[in-house]
Amino acid sequence: MKPLFDLGVLPIRHRTSRGFKPHVSLVFNAEKRLTFAVDTTNSRSQQPDAYLITHAHSDHHGKSAMLSANAVCSQETARALEILYGKEYAGRTFKTGETIDICGVDVRTYPTHHTIGSCAFYWENDVGTKILVTGDVKDAKDLPKCDCLVTEANYGDPDDPRCHFKDDIGAFREALADSEDIAFGAYAFGKAQRAVKLIRESGYSGDIGMDPVSRALTEGLMEDTGSLVDLESDCGIRITTPGELPALSAAKKFILTGRRDYKIPTINISDHMDVNGLIGMVHHCAPTAVITYHPGGHRPLKLAAHLNKTGYYARALEEINTVIEI
Ligand SMILES: [Zn+2]
C-alpha cells in the first residue's frame, strides 16, 4: 500500500457479520479527514461523508444508498433510481459536468457514456493527489488525467477471448433493414435506451414497442425518443428484457449483448469497453496507482495483475486488506 500511503489515499472495506459490504470507501484528508463511499449500500451504523453513486445499475447499489441524505449522483441517475425502485431519492444531484462542493471539497464530474446519467467523480486531497472514481465506462474520452484511478474491470481479463470485442453497429443496422417484424432483448436500464437511440439514428421513425419498465425509463430519461408504445401494439420493432424475449413472437429476434452464453442469436452491442479499452483508459488517465473495484469475480484481479506487469501499481478490491468491522 506504499504508493497509496504516499498519495494520501486509504481504501477501506467494511465488514459486517454478514460479510463484506459492496465495493470500497476512500479515506483522505482535505482540511479534515473525510470518507467517500463508492457504489456501496446505505449503512445504519456509520455514515460516510458521501455515498458516490456512479450510475443506476443494481450492482452499484443505488437502491440502498439513494435513501441517505449523503447520497450524491447525477440528476438522471436519481430519476432512474426513482423509476426503478419507486422510492424518493434523498440525496443531492448535479448535472454531469458540474463541479459540486462535498464537505468543502470541489468534486468535478465527467460522463462515462455507460448509461444515461453515468458519471465519474474527481477531486484532490490535501497532498495534491488527484483521485478519479469512474464506475463503469463505455468511453473514456472525457476523463481527466489523475494520480489515483478507482475503476472497473467488467471485461478486464486480457487472456479471456470474451474480453475482446467491438460493437457491431453494422450487424444491428443490417438486422433492422432485413426484417419488418423484429424484436431485441436489451436490459431495461442502459441497453434499451442505447437500442432506441441506434434505431432512431438508423432512420426508423415508426412506433417502437417496449416492456413497461424499459418504456418508463426511456420516456423518463431520454429526449427525442419518437413514438414508444406497449409490446402488444401493432409495431415492427420491439424491445424487451433478454429474459422475456423468448416468449415474444417476432419473425427475427436478437439479444443485444457482449455476452456469448445466450441461445437466441446475439448482436454485439455493449455498454462496456473491452479489455483493450480498459487498458487504454489507464494509459489515458496516467495514474500512479490503480484500484480495480468492480465487478465481483476474478476480473478485477486479472486486470490489476496485467497492469502491475506493465509498470503500474494496481490492486484489486479483494487485495485491499484495510478492513473495518461494523
Ligand atoms: Zn453498469
py3Dmol code that shows the C-alpha trace and the ligand (Angstrom):
import py3Dmol

protein = """\
ATOM      1  CA  MET A   1       0.000   0.000   0.000  1.00  0.00           C
ATOM      2  CA  LYS A   2       3.068   2.322  -0.009  1.00  0.00           C
ATOM      3  CA  PRO A   3       2.117   4.265  -3.189  1.00  0.00           C
ATOM      4  CA  LEU A   4      -1.398   4.782  -1.848  1.00  0.00           C
ATOM      5  CA  PHE A   5       0.062   5.862   1.512  1.00  0.00           C
ATOM      6  CA  ASP A   6       2.276   8.402  -0.261  1.00  0.00           C
ATOM      7  CA  LEU A   7      -0.737   9.596  -2.249  1.00  0.00           C
ATOM      8  CA  GLY A   8      -2.718  10.091   0.954  1.00  0.00           C
ATOM      9  CA  VAL A   9      -5.486   7.695  -0.095  1.00  0.00           C
ATOM     10  CA  LEU A  10      -6.586   4.912   2.221  1.00  0.00           C
ATOM     11  CA  PRO A  11      -9.007   2.470   0.570  1.00  0.00           C
ATOM     12  CA  ILE A  12     -11.021   0.513   3.105  1.00  0.00           C
ATOM     13  CA  ARG A  13     -13.635  -2.193   3.079  1.00  0.00           C
ATOM     14  CA  HIS A  14     -16.349  -2.577   5.677  1.00  0.00           C
ATOM     15  CA  ARG A  15     -17.322  -5.979   7.010  1.00  0.00           C
ATOM     16  CA  THR A  16     -20.459  -6.824   8.939  1.00  0.00           C
ATOM     17  CA  SER A  17     -21.476 -10.147  10.482  1.00  0.00           C
ATOM     18  CA  ARG A  18     -22.966 -10.978   7.047  1.00  0.00           C
ATOM     19  CA  GLY A  19     -19.737 -10.374   5.131  1.00  0.00           C
ATOM     20  CA  PHE A  20     -18.138  -7.503   3.217  1.00  0.00           C
ATOM     21  CA  LYS A  21     -20.226  -4.515   2.255  1.00  0.00           C
ATOM     22  CA  PRO A  22     -20.037  -3.867  -1.508  1.00  0.00           C
ATOM     23  CA  HIS A  23     -17.181  -2.002  -3.097  1.00  0.00           C
ATOM     24  CA  VAL A  24     -14.790   0.437  -1.465  1.00  0.00           C
ATOM     25  CA  SER A  25     -14.606   3.553   0.694  1.00  0.00           C
ATOM     26  CA  LEU A  26     -11.825   6.088   0.271  1.00  0.00           C
ATOM     27  CA  VAL A  27     -10.442   7.889   3.316  1.00  0.00           C
ATOM     28  CA  PHE A  28      -8.351  11.027   2.680  1.00  0.00           C
ATOM     29  CA  ASN A  29      -7.570  14.416   4.191  1.00  0.00           C
ATOM     30  CA  ALA A  30      -8.912  17.633   2.685  1.00  0.00           C
ATOM     31  CA  GLU A  31      -8.514  20.078   5.551  1.00  0.00           C
ATOM     32  CA  LYS A  32     -10.240  17.405   7.607  1.00  0.00           C
ATOM     33  CA  ARG A  33     -10.450  13.633   7.375  1.00  0.00           C
ATOM     34  CA  LEU A  34     -13.223  12.542   5.020  1.00  0.00           C
ATOM     35  CA  THR A  35     -14.667   9.252   3.805  1.00  0.00           C
ATOM     36  CA  PHE A  36     -16.340   8.908   0.415  1.00  0.00           C
ATOM     37  CA  ALA A  37     -18.093   5.561  -0.093  1.00  0.00           C
ATOM     38  CA  VAL A  38     -18.150   4.343  -3.705  1.00  0.00           C
ATOM     39  CA  ASP A  39     -21.153   2.442  -5.086  1.00  0.00           C
ATOM     40  CA  THR A  40     -21.928   0.841  -1.750  1.00  0.00           C
ATOM     41  CA  THR A  41     -25.013   0.232   0.361  1.00  0.00           C
ATOM     42  CA  ASN A  42     -26.520   2.611   2.885  1.00  0.00           C
ATOM     43  CA  SER A  43     -25.231   1.930   6.364  1.00  0.00           C
ATOM     44  CA  ARG A  44     -27.255   2.497   9.518  1.00  0.00           C
ATOM     45  CA  SER A  45     -24.311   2.331  11.877  1.00  0.00           C
ATOM     46  CA  GLN A  46     -21.668   4.521  10.280  1.00  0.00           C
ATOM     47  CA  GLN A  47     -22.454   7.164   7.674  1.00  0.00           C
ATOM     48  CA  PRO A  48     -19.638   8.204   5.316  1.00  0.00           C
ATOM     49  CA  ASP A  49     -19.363  11.858   4.315  1.00  0.00           C
ATOM     50  CA  ALA A  50     -20.759  10.936   0.877  1.00  0.00           C
ATOM     51  CA  TYR A  51     -22.188   7.970  -0.979  1.00  0.00           C
ATOM     52  CA  LEU A  52     -20.963   8.453  -4.539  1.00  0.00           C
ATOM     53  CA  ILE A  53     -23.385   6.631  -6.886  1.00  0.00           C
ATOM     54  CA  THR A  54     -21.802   6.383 -10.336  1.00  0.00           C
ATOM     55  CA  HIS A  55     -24.965   5.104 -12.092  1.00  0.00           C
ATOM     56  CA  ALA A  56     -28.263   3.310 -11.543  1.00  0.00           C
ATOM     57  CA  HIS A  57     -27.371  -0.318 -12.338  1.00  0.00           C
ATOM     58  CA  SER A  58     -28.383  -2.554  -9.428  1.00  0.00           C
ATOM     59  CA  ASP A  59     -24.864  -3.893  -8.790  1.00  0.00           C
ATOM     60  CA  HIS A  60     -23.796  -0.353  -7.848  1.00  0.00           C
ATOM     61  CA  HIS A  61     -26.345  -0.318  -5.011  1.00  0.00           C
ATOM     62  CA  GLY A  62     -28.132   2.985  -5.598  1.00  0.00           C
ATOM     63  CA  LYS A  63     -31.345   1.289  -4.454  1.00  0.00           C
ATOM     64  CA  SER A  64     -29.992   1.381  -0.911  1.00  0.00           C
ATOM     65  CA  ALA A  65     -27.661   4.426  -0.994  1.00  0.00           C
ATOM     66  CA  MET A  66     -30.413   6.620  -2.538  1.00  0.00           C
ATOM     67  CA  LEU A  67     -32.177   6.648   0.832  1.00  0.00           C
ATOM     68  CA  SER A  68     -29.318   8.535   2.535  1.00  0.00           C
ATOM     69  CA  ALA A  69     -29.136  12.336   2.640  1.00  0.00           C
ATOM     70  CA  ASN A  70     -25.395  11.865   1.945  1.00  0.00           C
ATOM     71  CA  ALA A  71     -26.052  10.253  -1.470  1.00  0.00           C
ATOM     72  CA  VAL A  72     -24.608  12.124  -4.464  1.00  0.00           C
ATOM     73  CA  CYS A  73     -25.427  11.298  -8.080  1.00  0.00           C
ATOM     74  CA  SER A  74     -26.404  12.909 -11.377  1.00  0.00           C
ATOM     75  CA  GLN A  75     -29.957  14.153 -11.960  1.00  0.00           C
ATOM     76  CA  GLU A  76     -30.568  11.352 -14.469  1.00  0.00           C
ATOM     77  CA  THR A  77     -29.250   8.675 -12.115  1.00  0.00           C
ATOM     78  CA  ALA A  78     -31.563   9.923  -9.347  1.00  0.00           C
ATOM     79  CA  ARG A  79     -34.517   9.884 -11.775  1.00  0.00           C
ATOM     80  CA  ALA A  80     -33.615   6.361 -12.969  1.00  0.00           C
ATOM     81  CA  LEU A  81     -33.380   5.110  -9.365  1.00  0.00           C
ATOM     82  CA  GLU A  82     -36.791   6.591  -8.563  1.00  0.00           C
ATOM     83  CA  ILE A  83     -38.383   4.957 -11.638  1.00  0.00           C
ATOM     84  CA  LEU A  84     -36.682   1.610 -10.955  1.00  0.00           C
ATOM     85  CA  TYR A  85     -37.394   1.394  -7.238  1.00  0.00           C
ATOM     86  CA  GLY A  86     -40.486   3.566  -6.708  1.00  0.00           C
ATOM     87  CA  LYS A  87     -38.850   5.475  -3.846  1.00  0.00           C
ATOM     88  CA  GLU A  88     -37.869   9.088  -3.395  1.00  0.00           C
ATOM     89  CA  TYR A  89     -34.186   9.895  -3.828  1.00  0.00           C
ATOM     90  CA  ALA A  90     -32.994  11.519  -0.575  1.00  0.00           C
ATOM     91  CA  GLY A  91     -29.566  12.861  -1.593  1.00  0.00           C
ATOM     92  CA  ARG A  92     -28.046  15.602  -3.734  1.00  0.00           C
ATOM     93  CA  THR A  93     -27.942  15.783  -7.504  1.00  0.00           C
ATOM     94  CA  PHE A  94     -25.934  17.602 -10.160  1.00  0.00           C
ATOM     95  CA  LYS A  95     -25.758  17.948 -13.923  1.00  0.00           C
ATOM     96  CA  THR A  96     -22.902  15.805 -15.234  1.00  0.00           C
ATOM     97  CA  GLY A  97     -20.013  18.163 -15.998  1.00  0.00           C
ATOM     98  CA  GLU A  98     -20.719  20.389 -12.988  1.00  0.00           C
ATOM     99  CA  THR A  99     -18.355  20.803 -10.051  1.00  0.00           C
ATOM    100  CA  ILE A 100     -20.028  20.258  -6.689  1.00  0.00           C
ATOM    101  CA  ASP A 101     -18.937  21.016  -3.150  1.00  0.00           C
ATOM    102  CA  ILE A 102     -18.945  17.941  -0.923  1.00  0.00           C
ATOM    103  CA  CYS A 103     -17.898  18.785   2.654  1.00  0.00           C
ATOM    104  CA  GLY A 104     -15.693  21.609   1.379  1.00  0.00           C
ATOM    105  CA  VAL A 105     -14.096  19.540  -1.415  1.00  0.00           C
ATOM    106  CA  ASP A 106     -14.580  20.594  -5.038  1.00  0.00           C
ATOM    107  CA  VAL A 107     -15.660  17.414  -6.816  1.00  0.00           C
ATOM    108  CA  ARG A 108     -15.712  17.521 -10.598  1.00  0.00           C
ATOM    109  CA  THR A 109     -17.959  15.192 -12.590  1.00  0.00           C
ATOM    110  CA  TYR A 110     -17.386  13.649 -16.029  1.00  0.00           C
ATOM    111  CA  PRO A 111     -19.564  11.496 -18.311  1.00  0.00           C
ATOM    112  CA  THR A 112     -18.548   7.861 -18.768  1.00  0.00           C
ATOM    113  CA  HIS A 113     -21.089   7.073 -21.559  1.00  0.00           C
ATOM    114  CA  HIS A 114     -22.059   3.742 -19.927  1.00  0.00           C
ATOM    115  CA  THR A 115     -25.733   4.547 -19.248  1.00  0.00           C
ATOM    116  CA  ILE A 116     -27.785   7.712 -19.251  1.00  0.00           C
ATOM    117  CA  GLY A 117     -26.551   9.706 -16.238  1.00  0.00           C
ATOM    118  CA  SER A 118     -23.447   7.592 -15.588  1.00  0.00           C
ATOM    119  CA  CYS A 119     -20.539   9.673 -14.393  1.00  0.00           C
ATOM    120  CA  ALA A 120     -17.094   9.740 -12.819  1.00  0.00           C
ATOM    121  CA  PHE A 121     -16.071  11.762  -9.728  1.00  0.00           C
ATOM    122  CA  TYR A 122     -12.744  13.631  -9.446  1.00  0.00           C
ATOM    123  CA  TRP A 123     -11.190  15.577  -6.574  1.00  0.00           C
ATOM    124  CA  GLU A 124      -7.874  16.485  -4.932  1.00  0.00           C
ATOM    125  CA  ASN A 125      -6.776  15.754  -1.390  1.00  0.00           C
ATOM    126  CA  ASP A 126      -4.508  17.788   0.918  1.00  0.00           C
ATOM    127  CA  VAL A 127      -1.271  16.478  -0.634  1.00  0.00           C
ATOM    128  CA  GLY A 128      -2.443  17.317  -4.152  1.00  0.00           C
ATOM    129  CA  THR A 129      -3.359  13.772  -5.195  1.00  0.00           C
ATOM    130  CA  LYS A 130      -5.937  13.770  -7.976  1.00  0.00           C
ATOM    131  CA  ILE A 131      -8.427  10.974  -7.322  1.00  0.00           C
ATOM    132  CA  LEU A 132     -10.756   9.698 -10.077  1.00  0.00           C
ATOM    133  CA  VAL A 133     -13.614   7.229  -9.448  1.00  0.00           C
ATOM    134  CA  THR A 134     -15.126   6.067 -12.722  1.00  0.00           C
ATOM    135  CA  GLY A 135     -17.849   3.472 -12.150  1.00  0.00           C
ATOM    136  CA  ASP A 136     -18.488   1.515 -15.373  1.00  0.00           C
ATOM    137  CA  VAL A 137     -17.130   3.123 -18.532  1.00  0.00           C
ATOM    138  CA  LYS A 138     -18.152   2.848 -22.184  1.00  0.00           C
ATOM    139  CA  ASP A 139     -15.884   5.626 -23.468  1.00  0.00           C
ATOM    140  CA  ALA A 140     -13.012   7.213 -21.515  1.00  0.00           C
ATOM    141  CA  LYS A 141     -12.509  10.141 -23.900  1.00  0.00           C
ATOM    142  CA  ASP A 142     -13.831  12.759 -21.451  1.00  0.00           C
ATOM    143  CA  LEU A 143     -11.949  11.504 -18.378  1.00  0.00           C
ATOM    144  CA  PRO A 144      -9.091  13.621 -16.964  1.00  0.00           C
ATOM    145  CA  LYS A 145      -5.571  12.593 -16.016  1.00  0.00           C
ATOM    146  CA  CYS A 146      -5.253  11.568 -12.376  1.00  0.00           C
ATOM    147  CA  ASP A 147      -2.901  10.116  -9.751  1.00  0.00           C
ATOM    148  CA  CYS A 148      -5.197   7.517  -8.200  1.00  0.00           C
ATOM    149  CA  LEU A 149      -7.670   5.774 -10.511  1.00  0.00           C
ATOM    150  CA  VAL A 150     -10.518   3.745  -8.985  1.00  0.00           C
ATOM    151  CA  THR A 151     -12.116   1.877 -11.861  1.00  0.00           C
ATOM    152  CA  GLU A 152     -13.997  -1.172 -13.162  1.00  0.00           C
ATOM    153  CA  ALA A 153     -12.869  -4.413 -14.767  1.00  0.00           C
ATOM    154  CA  ASN A 154     -16.070  -5.891 -16.235  1.00  0.00           C
ATOM    155  CA  TYR A 155     -14.146  -7.189 -19.257  1.00  0.00           C
ATOM    156  CA  GLY A 156     -10.734  -6.931 -17.622  1.00  0.00           C
ATOM    157  CA  ASP A 157      -9.087 -10.296 -18.327  1.00  0.00           C
ATOM    158  CA  PRO A 158      -6.607  -9.936 -21.210  1.00  0.00           C
ATOM    159  CA  ASP A 159      -6.339 -13.750 -21.528  1.00  0.00           C
ATOM    160  CA  ASP A 160     -10.082 -14.301 -21.956  1.00  0.00           C
ATOM    161  CA  PRO A 161     -11.294 -14.093 -25.595  1.00  0.00           C
ATOM    162  CA  ARG A 162     -14.703 -12.944 -24.285  1.00  0.00           C
ATOM    163  CA  CYS A 163     -12.997  -9.756 -23.037  1.00  0.00           C
ATOM    164  CA  HIS A 164     -12.017  -8.770 -26.587  1.00  0.00           C
ATOM    165  CA  PHE A 165     -14.849  -7.332 -28.685  1.00  0.00           C
ATOM    166  CA  LYS A 166     -16.071  -4.405 -30.736  1.00  0.00           C
ATOM    167  CA  ASP A 167     -19.621  -3.078 -31.082  1.00  0.00           C
ATOM    168  CA  ASP A 168     -21.200  -4.445 -34.253  1.00  0.00           C
ATOM    169  CA  ILE A 169     -23.343  -1.489 -35.338  1.00  0.00           C
ATOM    170  CA  GLY A 170     -23.248  -2.860 -38.898  1.00  0.00           C
ATOM    171  CA  ALA A 171     -24.975  -6.111 -37.859  1.00  0.00           C
ATOM    172  CA  PHE A 172     -27.576  -4.114 -35.921  1.00  0.00           C
ATOM    173  CA  ARG A 173     -28.355  -1.924 -38.951  1.00  0.00           C
ATOM    174  CA  GLU A 174     -28.493  -4.999 -41.229  1.00  0.00           C
ATOM    175  CA  ALA A 175     -30.931  -6.763 -38.907  1.00  0.00           C
ATOM    176  CA  LEU A 176     -33.164  -3.667 -38.906  1.00  0.00           C
ATOM    177  CA  ALA A 177     -33.084  -3.424 -42.708  1.00  0.00           C
ATOM    178  CA  ASP A 178     -33.751  -7.162 -43.214  1.00  0.00           C
ATOM    179  CA  SER A 179     -36.921  -7.592 -41.188  1.00  0.00           C
ATOM    180  CA  GLU A 180     -40.195  -5.758 -40.688  1.00  0.00           C
ATOM    181  CA  ASP A 181     -41.031  -7.793 -37.587  1.00  0.00           C
ATOM    182  CA  ILE A 182     -38.050  -7.764 -35.293  1.00  0.00           C
ATOM    183  CA  ALA A 183     -37.559  -7.927 -31.516  1.00  0.00           C
ATOM    184  CA  PHE A 184     -34.460  -7.111 -29.469  1.00  0.00           C
ATOM    185  CA  GLY A 185     -33.559  -8.320 -25.991  1.00  0.00           C
ATOM    186  CA  ALA A 186     -31.947  -5.493 -24.007  1.00  0.00           C
ATOM    187  CA  TYR A 187     -31.634  -4.726 -20.304  1.00  0.00           C
ATOM    188  CA  ALA A 188     -34.298  -2.218 -19.253  1.00  0.00           C
ATOM    189  CA  PHE A 189     -31.855   0.388 -17.998  1.00  0.00           C
ATOM    190  CA  GLY A 190     -28.948   1.297 -20.236  1.00  0.00           C
ATOM    191  CA  LYS A 191     -29.138  -1.102 -23.167  1.00  0.00           C
ATOM    192  CA  ALA A 192     -32.793  -0.417 -24.018  1.00  0.00           C
ATOM    193  CA  GLN A 193     -32.115   3.332 -24.283  1.00  0.00           C
ATOM    194  CA  ARG A 194     -28.986   2.638 -26.371  1.00  0.00           C
ATOM    195  CA  ALA A 195     -31.161   0.490 -28.684  1.00  0.00           C
ATOM    196  CA  VAL A 196     -33.785   3.233 -29.112  1.00  0.00           C
ATOM    197  CA  LYS A 197     -31.046   5.743 -29.930  1.00  0.00           C
ATOM    198  CA  LEU A 198     -29.482   3.404 -32.527  1.00  0.00           C
ATOM    199  CA  ILE A 199     -32.875   2.614 -34.089  1.00  0.00           C
ATOM    200  CA  ARG A 200     -33.697   6.337 -34.458  1.00  0.00           C
ATOM    201  CA  GLU A 201     -30.197   7.045 -35.809  1.00  0.00           C
ATOM    202  CA  SER A 202     -30.797   4.376 -38.461  1.00  0.00           C
ATOM    203  CA  GLY A 203     -33.677   6.494 -39.785  1.00  0.00           C
ATOM    204  CA  TYR A 204     -36.633   4.436 -38.481  1.00  0.00           C
ATOM    205  CA  SER A 205     -39.342   6.829 -37.301  1.00  0.00           C
ATOM    206  CA  GLY A 206     -42.235   4.420 -36.649  1.00  0.00           C
ATOM    207  CA  ASP A 207     -43.564   3.012 -33.363  1.00  0.00           C
ATOM    208  CA  ILE A 208     -41.204   1.065 -31.098  1.00  0.00           C
ATOM    209  CA  GLY A 209     -42.897  -1.367 -28.706  1.00  0.00           C
ATOM    210  CA  MET A 210     -41.336  -1.681 -25.249  1.00  0.00           C
ATOM    211  CA  ASP A 211     -41.992  -3.539 -21.981  1.00  0.00           C
ATOM    212  CA  PRO A 212     -43.378  -1.222 -19.247  1.00  0.00           C
ATOM    213  CA  VAL A 213     -40.158  -0.709 -17.245  1.00  0.00           C
ATOM    214  CA  SER A 214     -37.938  -0.122 -20.293  1.00  0.00           C
ATOM    215  CA  ARG A 215     -40.522   2.285 -21.683  1.00  0.00           C
ATOM    216  CA  ALA A 216     -40.901   4.227 -18.409  1.00  0.00           C
ATOM    217  CA  LEU A 217     -37.119   4.585 -18.141  1.00  0.00           C
ATOM    218  CA  THR A 218     -36.751   5.613 -21.769  1.00  0.00           C
ATOM    219  CA  GLU A 219     -39.569   8.170 -21.638  1.00  0.00           C
ATOM    220  CA  GLY A 220     -38.376   9.429 -18.237  1.00  0.00           C
ATOM    221  CA  LEU A 221     -34.715   9.846 -19.214  1.00  0.00           C
ATOM    222  CA  MET A 222     -34.416  10.422 -22.959  1.00  0.00           C
ATOM    223  CA  GLU A 223     -35.449  13.247 -25.234  1.00  0.00           C
ATOM    224  CA  ASP A 224     -36.426  12.680 -28.869  1.00  0.00           C
ATOM    225  CA  THR A 225     -37.435   9.048 -28.357  1.00  0.00           C
ATOM    226  CA  GLY A 226     -40.072   9.183 -31.118  1.00  0.00           C
ATOM    227  CA  SER A 227     -43.251   7.158 -30.619  1.00  0.00           C
ATOM    228  CA  LEU A 228     -42.959   4.449 -27.951  1.00  0.00           C
ATOM    229  CA  VAL A 229     -45.862   2.042 -27.480  1.00  0.00           C
ATOM    230  CA  ASP A 230     -46.523  -1.126 -25.483  1.00  0.00           C
ATOM    231  CA  LEU A 231     -45.390  -4.558 -26.646  1.00  0.00           C
ATOM    232  CA  GLU A 232     -48.901  -5.652 -27.633  1.00  0.00           C
ATOM    233  CA  SER A 233     -49.323  -2.765 -30.081  1.00  0.00           C
ATOM    234  CA  ASP A 234     -49.024  -3.334 -33.796  1.00  0.00           C
ATOM    235  CA  CYS A 235     -45.419  -2.315 -34.455  1.00  0.00           C
ATOM    236  CA  GLY A 236     -42.468  -3.619 -36.441  1.00  0.00           C
ATOM    237  CA  ILE A 237     -39.756  -3.205 -33.825  1.00  0.00           C
ATOM    238  CA  ARG A 238     -39.997  -4.259 -30.188  1.00  0.00           C
ATOM    239  CA  ILE A 239     -37.601  -4.185 -27.245  1.00  0.00           C
ATOM    240  CA  THR A 240     -37.912  -6.238 -24.074  1.00  0.00           C
ATOM    241  CA  THR A 241     -35.578  -7.774 -21.486  1.00  0.00           C
ATOM    242  CA  PRO A 242     -33.438 -10.776 -22.533  1.00  0.00           C
ATOM    243  CA  GLY A 243     -35.441 -12.916 -20.071  1.00  0.00           C
ATOM    244  CA  GLU A 244     -38.777 -12.011 -21.691  1.00  0.00           C
ATOM    245  CA  LEU A 245     -37.613 -12.201 -25.309  1.00  0.00           C
ATOM    246  CA  PRO A 246     -38.214 -15.973 -25.828  1.00  0.00           C
ATOM    247  CA  ALA A 247     -41.939 -15.557 -25.003  1.00  0.00           C
ATOM    248  CA  LEU A 248     -42.389 -12.761 -27.542  1.00  0.00           C
ATOM    249  CA  SER A 249     -43.463 -13.693 -31.083  1.00  0.00           C
ATOM    250  CA  ALA A 250     -41.459 -11.987 -33.812  1.00  0.00           C
ATOM    251  CA  ALA A 251     -40.041 -13.071 -37.179  1.00  0.00           C
ATOM    252  CA  LYS A 252     -36.485 -12.220 -36.073  1.00  0.00           C
ATOM    253  CA  LYS A 253     -35.051 -11.962 -32.552  1.00  0.00           C
ATOM    254  CA  PHE A 254     -31.648 -10.846 -31.294  1.00  0.00           C
ATOM    255  CA  ILE A 255     -30.197 -10.124 -27.879  1.00  0.00           C
ATOM    256  CA  LEU A 256     -28.017  -7.007 -27.734  1.00  0.00           C
ATOM    257  CA  THR A 257     -25.052  -8.019 -25.630  1.00  0.00           C
ATOM    258  CA  GLY A 258     -21.324  -8.630 -25.483  1.00  0.00           C
ATOM    259  CA  ARG A 259     -22.021 -11.932 -23.685  1.00  0.00           C
ATOM    260  CA  ARG A 260     -21.891 -15.232 -25.551  1.00  0.00           C
ATOM    261  CA  ASP A 261     -23.979 -17.525 -23.346  1.00  0.00           C
ATOM    262  CA  TYR A 262     -27.447 -16.982 -24.865  1.00  0.00           C
ATOM    263  CA  LYS A 263     -29.340 -19.432 -27.114  1.00  0.00           C
ATOM    264  CA  ILE A 264     -31.009 -16.642 -29.100  1.00  0.00           C
ATOM    265  CA  PRO A 265     -28.676 -15.004 -31.677  1.00  0.00           C
ATOM    266  CA  THR A 266     -26.810 -12.002 -30.313  1.00  0.00           C
ATOM    267  CA  ILE A 267     -25.568  -8.743 -31.770  1.00  0.00           C
ATOM    268  CA  ASN A 268     -22.532  -7.341 -30.057  1.00  0.00           C
ATOM    269  CA  ILE A 269     -23.714  -4.025 -28.647  1.00  0.00           C
ATOM    270  CA  SER A 270     -22.183  -3.476 -25.232  1.00  0.00           C
ATOM    271  CA  ASP A 271     -22.449  -0.793 -22.540  1.00  0.00           C
ATOM    272  CA  HIS A 272     -18.808  -1.502 -21.740  1.00  0.00           C
ATOM    273  CA  MET A 273     -15.317  -1.231 -23.162  1.00  0.00           C
ATOM    274  CA  ASP A 274     -13.403  -4.423 -23.816  1.00  0.00           C
ATOM    275  CA  VAL A 275     -10.082  -5.110 -22.103  1.00  0.00           C
ATOM    276  CA  ASN A 276      -8.120  -3.092 -24.651  1.00  0.00           C
ATOM    277  CA  GLY A 277     -10.426  -0.159 -23.932  1.00  0.00           C
ATOM    278  CA  LEU A 278      -9.844  -0.523 -20.184  1.00  0.00           C
ATOM    279  CA  ILE A 279      -6.054  -0.633 -20.622  1.00  0.00           C
ATOM    280  CA  GLY A 280      -6.287   2.349 -22.993  1.00  0.00           C
ATOM    281  CA  MET A 281      -8.255   4.250 -20.334  1.00  0.00           C
ATOM    282  CA  VAL A 282      -5.476   3.615 -17.794  1.00  0.00           C
ATOM    283  CA  HIS A 283      -2.845   4.936 -20.256  1.00  0.00           C
ATOM    284  CA  HIS A 284      -5.083   7.933 -20.969  1.00  0.00           C
ATOM    285  CA  CYS A 285      -5.556   8.807 -17.261  1.00  0.00           C
ATOM    286  CA  ALA A 286      -1.860   8.059 -16.483  1.00  0.00           C
ATOM    287  CA  PRO A 287      -2.277   7.293 -12.761  1.00  0.00           C
ATOM    288  CA  THR A 288       0.410   6.403 -10.217  1.00  0.00           C
ATOM    289  CA  ALA A 289      -1.921   3.874  -8.567  1.00  0.00           C
ATOM    290  CA  VAL A 290      -4.991   1.959  -9.761  1.00  0.00           C
ATOM    291  CA  ILE A 291      -7.689   0.231  -7.722  1.00  0.00           C
ATOM    292  CA  THR A 292      -9.986  -2.114  -9.677  1.00  0.00           C
ATOM    293  CA  TYR A 293     -13.133  -2.257  -7.560  1.00  0.00           C
ATOM    294  CA  HIS A 294     -15.866  -3.816  -9.696  1.00  0.00           C
ATOM    295  CA  PRO A 295     -17.457  -6.294 -10.539  1.00  0.00           C
ATOM    296  CA  GLY A 296     -17.262  -9.429  -8.353  1.00  0.00           C
ATOM    297  CA  GLY A 297     -15.371 -12.455  -9.656  1.00  0.00           C
ATOM    298  CA  HIS A 298     -11.778 -12.686 -10.793  1.00  0.00           C
ATOM    299  CA  ARG A 299     -11.608  -9.994 -13.483  1.00  0.00           C
ATOM    300  CA  PRO A 300     -10.536  -7.094 -11.193  1.00  0.00           C
ATOM    301  CA  LEU A 301      -7.624  -9.327 -10.057  1.00  0.00           C
ATOM    302  CA  LYS A 302      -6.733 -10.170 -13.670  1.00  0.00           C
ATOM    303  CA  LEU A 303      -6.729  -6.540 -14.776  1.00  0.00           C
ATOM    304  CA  ALA A 304      -4.719  -5.437 -11.720  1.00  0.00           C
ATOM    305  CA  ALA A 305      -2.180  -8.237 -12.364  1.00  0.00           C
ATOM    306  CA  HIS A 306      -1.828  -7.164 -16.001  1.00  0.00           C
ATOM    307  CA  LEU A 307      -1.353  -3.510 -15.009  1.00  0.00           C
ATOM    308  CA  ASN A 308       1.267  -4.490 -12.409  1.00  0.00           C
ATOM    309  CA  LYS A 309       3.160  -6.400 -15.104  1.00  0.00           C
ATOM    310  CA  THR A 310       3.120  -3.362 -17.371  1.00  0.00           C
ATOM    311  CA  GLY A 311       4.544  -0.912 -14.844  1.00  0.00           C
ATOM    312  CA  TYR A 312       1.545   0.417 -12.916  1.00  0.00           C
ATOM    313  CA  TYR A 313       0.886  -0.050  -9.226  1.00  0.00           C
ATOM    314  CA  ALA A 314      -2.524  -1.733  -9.184  1.00  0.00           C
ATOM    315  CA  ARG A 315      -4.618  -3.562  -6.604  1.00  0.00           C
ATOM    316  CA  ALA A 316      -7.978  -5.270  -6.931  1.00  0.00           C
ATOM    317  CA  LEU A 317     -10.668  -4.720  -4.298  1.00  0.00           C
ATOM    318  CA  GLU A 318     -10.068  -8.243  -2.948  1.00  0.00           C
ATOM    319  CA  GLU A 319      -6.434  -7.377  -2.253  1.00  0.00           C
ATOM    320  CA  ILE A 320      -7.314  -4.399  -0.066  1.00  0.00           C
ATOM    321  CA  ASN A 321      -6.791  -5.628   3.451  1.00  0.00           C
ATOM    322  CA  THR A 322      -7.696  -2.492   5.391  1.00  0.00           C
ATOM    323  CA  VAL A 323     -10.951  -3.758   6.814  1.00  0.00           C
ATOM    324  CA  ILE A 324     -13.197  -2.089   9.355  1.00  0.00           C
ATOM    325  CA  GLU A 325     -15.635  -4.269  11.247  1.00  0.00           C
ATOM    326  CA  ILE A 326     -19.009  -2.591  11.710  1.00  0.00           C
TER     327      ILE A 326
END
"""
ligand_1 = """\
1
ZN
Zn -23.259 -0.643 -15.022
"""
view = py3Dmol.view(width=600, height=400)
view.addModel(protein, "pdb")
view.setStyle({"model": 0}, {"cartoon": {"style": "trace"}})
view.addModel(ligand_1, "xyz")
view.setStyle({"model": 1}, {"stick": {}})
view.zoomTo()
view.show()
